């Protein structure tokens, strides 16, 4: 488990992380979201002992990273795919790290195979594309078969096949009972990948919820299809709902949830062909949550 306790990091007068507290539990993919400058990378660096907190704690399984013996066996991370020695081969890059943690060549070959780099294992990293470096970074994170994994923007540079692959990989790792923390700006990917969301802005916690809880919080309306729309409209409005008839004959209702609408229809023996709660996308919910925390904002084009 990853646990932050009142984590604060200052750089001079700049507060990058401000009394941040949350847990990342095993068995889930946790999306770590926030605008540019929100403090996501600083937080992840503090977890990995690369930045020393001004105050508070960033703990891995109850201890600081610096106190972990052979840390690759407990935690793996991809923070910057380009932070590699371009003159080394992919195999030698991984093997140098492996030796420092008592890991053998067999495991190096296994992770290269898992990320699809076996055929280029002997080639120099300097000639790799960004997508290939991302795969190598993921192989590095997996090297010690750790129970905790941190990924910062892992899909950068990946093609559609690679994006689907990393999405499936993260969900597989979580299903194995591992703790997976993923920082990303791609809300569409997080909506497909994450089970749990942590949102920060200006170094502070804004929201922490499951995807389902977030959908319920930002529910827009309920889509209803029925052959007896006039009667159902009357009943729903009597119950306090705002009902709109759409051009295709369906209804949208606000002010009542799907269960309440279904109960009303059942009591009055009105057939319902569709009853669908509709929520904001994760992107829309995220933009609403972080509206006051966005530091850099471009002028919107007129439609």
N, C-alpha and C positions, 0 to 999 in steps of 0.2 A: 504494500500500500504506500502511496505517496501522501504525505500530510504536511500542509502549511499551517503554521501557527503564528499569526500576527506578523507575517513576513513583511519587512520594510527594507527597501534599498534606496539610498540617496547617493547622487553624484553631485557633490557640492550643494547648490541650492535646489537642484532638480530632484524631485521625488519620483523615482521610476516605479516603485511598488510601495503601496501604502497600507500597512496593517492588513495584509491579505491572508485570509484563512479559508481553507477548504480541503476536502479529502478526495483522492482518486482511488476508487475501490476496485478490487479484482473482479474479473468476469464481465467487464463492460468496456466499450470504447467510449472514452470521454473526450468530447470536442472542447478545445480550449480556444475561445473566441474573443476578439476585441479589435478595435481600430488600430491603425498604425500608431505606435507610441504608447499603446495601452499598458505595456509592461510584460507581455507574454514571454518574449525571448529572455528578458532579465529573470523572470520567475523560473524558467526552465534551466537557465544557467546556474541559478542559486541552488536548485535541486541537485544539480550535478557537481556542485562545489567549485564551479568556474567563477562565480561571483560570491563574495562574502557578504552576507546580509548585514545591514546596519543594525538591525535588531530583529528579534523573532527567529523562527526556525523553519527550515525546509528539510524534511525527514524522509528517509527511505526505509521502510520496515522498522521505523522507530529510531533510526540512527542517522547521523550525518554521513554524506557520501565519503568524506575523507576517512571515516572510521571503518569503512567496509574493506575487508580483506578480499582481494581478487574481485573487484566490483563488477567486472563484466558478467560474472555468474549471477548477479542479482539484478542489475539494471543495464539496459542497452539504450543507446540514443542516437538519433540523427538530428543534428542541429544545423550543420552547414556541409552540404555535399561536396563543395569545392575545397574544403579544408583538408586536402590530401597532397602527398608528395607526387607530383606529376611524373617523376622519373622512375617510380616503382611500378612493377606489374600489380595487377589486382590481387593475385595470389600472395605476393610478397608483402603487400600492404596489410592484408588480413593476417598473414602468418606472424608478422612482427608484433601485432597487437595480441595475437593468440598466445605467443610464447610468454608475454608479460603476465598472463593470467593462467598459465599452466594448461593451455588448450592445444591439442594436437592438430596435425595436418588433415586428418580425416574429417574433423569438424569444419575446417576451412573449406575443404572441397564440398562438403554437404551444403553449407550456406551459399556458396557460389552457385551451386546447382539450383538451390531453392529460389534464388533471385534471377535466374536465367543468364548468368554470366560465365558459365563453364567454358564456352567456346572462345572467350576472350580473356581467360584467366592469366595467360602469359603475356598479355599486351600491356604496354605502359598506359597508366591512367591519364597522362597528359593528352592522349589522343582520344579520350572518351568524350562522348556527347554529355550534355547535362543530365539527360535521362539515364544514361549508363552510370554516371556518378551517383545519381540518386539510388539506383539499385545497389551499387557498391556500399553506399552509406547504410542502406537497410540491412545488407549482409553483415556489416560491422555491428549494427545494433543486435542482430540475432546471434552473433558469434558465440557468446557464453551460454546460450539457451536460457536467457534470464526470465524471471517472472514479472519484471516491470520494464515497460518500453515507453520511450518518449520520442515523438516525431514532430519536427518543426517544418511545416509546409512540405510534406513528403511527396506530393504529386507534381511539384514543379518540374517542368521539362519532360514529363511522361506523356506518351501518346495515349489515345483512348484505351488501347488494350492494356497498357501499363497502369492507367488509372483504375481500371476495373480490377486488375491484379492486386494492387496495393489495397484497394477497398476490401476485397475478399480476404487478403492476408490479415489485415487488422481485425476483421470480424472473427476469423479463425483463431487468431491468437487470444482474443478475449474469450471465445468459447472454450478454449483450453484452460481457462481460469487465470489468465494473466491480466495484469493491470496495464491498460493502454491509454496514454494521453497523447492527443493529436492536436497540434495548433494548425489552423488553416484559415484562409480568407475565402475559400470556395464553399459558400453556404450550401450549394446544391449537393456537393460531395458529402458534407457533414450531415445533411438531412438523410442521405442514403446509408451513411456509415455509423454515425454515433448513436449511442443509447442514452447518453447523459451529456449535458451541456454546462460548461462554466463560462460565463461572460464577464470580462473585466473591462474597465475604462478608466483612464488616468490613474492606473495602478490599484484601483479599488474594485471589490467584488460588486457586480451589478446584478447578476442572476445566477442561480444554480438550480437546475431542474432536469428531469428526464425529458426526452423529446415529446412523450405523451402529455406530460404536465404542461409543457410549453404550448402544445397544440390546444389544450383545453383553456389555457389562459388567454390565448389570442384567437379564440373561435369567432368567426365573423357571423355566420348564420347557419341555417339548416336548409338543405335543398329537399324539396318534397315533390313527389309526383303522385297524382291521384286522379281517377276518373270523375270524382265528385268534388272538384276544386271549389266551387261556390260555397257549398255547405262547410267544407273544412276551413275556408278563409273566415267565414262568419264565426265559427267556433273558436278558432285560434285568436282572432281579434278580441272576442269576448273574454278570452283568458289573458289578455294583456300583450299579445304578440303584435309585432309589426310585420305585415305580410305583403309581399309584392308578387304579382303575377308576371312571369317572364314571357318573352315573345314565343318561346317554344311550348308554352302551356304549363311549364313547371312553376313551382312556387318557391320563394325564399322567405324564411321566417326568422325574425330576430326577437329575442326576449324570452324564448322558451328553448330548452334543449331538446335533442332528438327523442329522449325517453318520454318527456312530457307530451310532445306532439303525438308520438305513437300511442300513448295511453288515451289521449283525447279521441283519436281516430278509432281506436278499438272500442271504447265505450259507446260510440255512436255508430258502430258497424260500418265505418267508411274504409273502403279498400285503399291501401297505400302501396304503390308500386316501387317507390324509392324514398329513402329517408337517410340523408347523408349529411352529417355535421361537416362544415367547411371551415378550415382555419387558415390563418395567414401562413405563407411559406416560412421556412426557417429564416430565409433572407429578410422577409418583411418584418418578422418578429425581432430579428437581430437589429435591424435598422431603427426600429422603434425603441428598443432597449438602450441603444448606444447613441441616440440622437444628441444627447447633451454632452457626450464624451468624445465626439469626433473632433480631432484637432485640425485636420486639413480637409476643407470642404470646397469643391469646385462649384461654380455657378451652374445651375441646371439649365439645359437647353430648353427653349420654348417648343412645345409640341405643335 
